[in-house]
Amino acid sequence: MIDLRSDTLTQPTEAMREAMYKAEVGDDGRTNPNGVGEDPTVYALETFASNLTGKEAALFCNSGTMANYISLLSYCKRGDKVLLSRKSHIFRSEKAPFMKGLFGLIPVFYEENNYGIPDLNSIEQIIDSEDIKVICLENTHNYYGGTCIPLDTLQEISLLAIKKAIPLFMDGARIFNASVALNNSLKELCMPVDSLTFCLSKGLGASVGSLVCGKSTFINKARSVRKLLGGNMRQSGIIAAAGIEALQNYRVRLMEDHRKTRMLAEKLRLNSLVTIDLNKVQTNIITVDFSQSGIKSNQIEKDLFRRGLAVKRMDESCIRLTMYADINKRQISEAAEILNKYIFEIS
Ligand SMILES: *Cc1c(COP(=O)(O)O)cnc(C)c1O
């Protein structure tokens, strides 16, 4: 089976396993007089993350979902309005922030183009007329196929947010992919936002964890929200150690994923029924659109699985292929062959 469902499928490297074995640990659920957790390895990871993103502080969390929840709850209380993308992971997959019985926040959506780039006029209009407590961005944008929001757009949105004194938050689960694809440093891409989250457990290859990064006051708040949500971990330096390892050589790592993604896209033989928007293949994700074939994506998912290729359905008629470290060139050729045969059969 060639499994291209997600980059969360990465296996930890030998170096990560070794770092985990050797990690010096402490009780991260307790804070020392400086207000930071008592696990030295977690603290080292948090310091590494805040330096990389150019923020004052960072907080290690068990998942990206948890990190996003903590961020939103650090800015908002029940009934507050959150401005975000209709197709954002937070709204479509995580849901809890907007469930009445859970966090009870109110979603407001900005317009965006086909690549998930937010429309500036739409944001400006909304924040002029409504009481928005936080603006959320997603970079790269998962549901649009791993597309990047470029630096100048981030800066323009930041100016709008500053004018209204509204915090700007970025779900940067794959911000490292954006940094590599856009050829901007991580710091540059994080500068326009007040806070962000990123995942260690996707293309970076670690097994567990995400970080929230932002101002010290915000991270202190986030630390107390993490505890409230049951997100405090104890000797979590065990897993943080793999995260530190993952952040060492991410640029080379992810450039390789992007190169392999383009290699796969180029091997596919498409037609008028099965298409790819190559402009969307910017990072490690390929979205294949079967809408003209009339076959539904849950059927396609099953058909391909039976042929030895696991993919993820994104909506009614699109599937997603995601590249990551453990996929080699032979598997890329095989995946392309399986897909090409299938496309030929259904056409
Ligand atoms: C994967 C992902 C998350 C959530 O991360 P988990 O660690 O799986 O909870 C959040 N946002 C985006 C855009 C993602 O792709």
The ligand as an ORCA input file, in Angstrom:
! r2SCAN-3c Opt
* xyz 0 1
  C      -3.409     19.151     10.726
  C      -3.896     20.540     10.866
  C      -4.311     21.028     12.108
  C      -4.444     20.177     13.341
  O      -3.364     19.465     13.739
  P      -3.513     18.101     14.589
  O      -2.173     17.975     15.209
  O      -3.853     17.046     13.627
  O      -4.586     18.325     15.617
  C      -4.693     22.349     12.168
  N      -4.697     23.131     11.083
  C      -4.316     22.694      9.877
  C      -4.322     23.627      8.713
  C      -3.910     21.386      9.718
  O      -3.555     20.937      8.502
*
